[in-house]
Amino acid sequence: MINQSQFRASKSRITRQQEDNNQILDQIVEFIVNLDLESDAETIWMQLKTQGVDISISSFNNKLKILVDAGLVIKRSEGYNKHFYSTA
């Protein structure tokens, strides 16, 4: 007889930290979508902070890179080390 428990699929659950991370990513994308003009990362971060999003600048930059790599946000470079972000 076959033991059915060995074939049982694991039930993955989203942790509270993953849920918070996804919420912050959603807030960043929503904010960038609603921008009239493309902005640099620091300006976006400061405006999100004024809206109550509690995130450090380094964490924000890491999340912004994730969104760019995923194709949800467009990064345009201008001049030396100046980058602007927008959506398609």
Secondary structure by P-SEA (a helix, b strand, c coil): cccccccccccccccaaaaaaaaaaaaaaaaaaaccccccaaaaaaaaaaacccccaaaaaaaaaaaaaaccbbbbbccccbbbbbcc
